[in-house]
Amino acid sequence: MLTSPTTHPSIHKLPLCLSYKHAGAMVVEAYLDNHESLVSLLSSIDYVISAIAENKIAQQLKFVQAMKQVGTIN
């Protein structure tokens, strides 16, 4: 599970992040503005389910660009 360093510690989202972690998800932090970091993280996964808020369309596009560069994500 990819979360931004500013979202993960958010008091209202922390229980949700922890529940995913306890269920077996790996939680990693990255900024969506760091293209190289995203490409590196995405190169080791096969599937992406995005839950980026709809008011963050520009951030979604950065994420999609990184996925396209990796080229192996379904």
C-alpha positions as CSV (number, residue, x, y, z in Angstrom):
1,M,0.0,0.0,0.0
2,L,1.5,3.3,-1.1
3,T,0.7,6.3,1.0
4,S,2.3,9.7,1.1
5,P,4.3,10.7,4.2
6,T,1.7,13.4,4.9
7,T,-1.3,11.1,4.7
8,H,-0.1,8.0,6.6
9,P,0.3,9.7,10.0
10,S,-3.1,11.5,9.6
11,I,-5.0,10.7,12.8
12,H,-8.2,9.8,10.9
13,K,-6.4,7.5,8.4
14,L,-3.9,5.8,10.7
15,P,-6.4,3.1,11.8
16,L,-7.2,2.2,8.2
17,C,-3.5,2.0,7.3
18,L,-2.8,-0.2,10.3
19,S,-5.7,-2.5,9.5
20,Y,-4.3,-3.1,6.0
21,K,-0.9,-3.7,7.4
22,H,-2.2,-6.2,9.9
23,A,-4.0,-8.0,7.1
24,G,-0.7,-8.5,5.3
25,A,-0.3,-5.4,3.1
26,M,3.1,-3.8,2.9
27,V,2.8,-0.1,3.6
28,V,5.4,2.2,1.9
29,E,5.6,5.9,1.8
30,A,6.4,8.0,-1.2
31,Y,5.6,11.4,-2.6
32,L,3.7,11.4,-5.9
33,D,5.9,14.3,-7.1
34,N,9.0,12.1,-7.1
35,H,8.8,10.3,-10.4
36,E,12.0,8.2,-10.0
37,S,10.9,7.0,-6.6
38,L,7.5,5.9,-7.9
39,V,9.0,4.1,-10.8
40,S,11.3,2.2,-8.5
41,L,8.5,1.2,-6.2
42,L,6.2,0.3,-9.0
43,S,8.8,-1.9,-10.7
44,S,8.3,-4.6,-8.0
45,I,4.5,-5.0,-8.2
46,D,2.0,-6.4,-10.7
47,Y,-1.3,-4.7,-10.0
48,V,-2.4,-1.2,-8.9
49,I,-5.6,-0.2,-7.3
50,S,-5.7,3.6,-7.0
51,A,-7.6,5.4,-4.3
52,I,-6.2,8.8,-4.9
53,A,-9.0,11.4,-4.3
54,E,-10.8,12.7,-7.3
55,N,-9.8,16.3,-6.5
56,K,-6.1,15.1,-7.0
57,I,-6.4,14.4,-10.7
58,A,-2.9,15.9,-11.4
59,Q,-1.4,13.6,-8.8
60,Q,-3.3,10.6,-10.5
61,L,-1.7,11.5,-13.8
62,K,1.8,11.5,-12.3
63,F,1.1,8.1,-10.9
64,V,-0.2,6.8,-14.3
65,Q,2.9,8.2,-16.0
66,A,5.1,6.2,-13.6
67,M,3.1,3.1,-14.2
68,K,3.3,3.5,-18.0
69,Q,7.1,3.9,-17.7
70,V,7.4,0.6,-15.7
71,G,5.3,-1.1,-18.4
72,T,4.6,-4.3,-16.4
73,I,1.6,-3.3,-14.4
74,N,-1.8,-4.8,-15.3
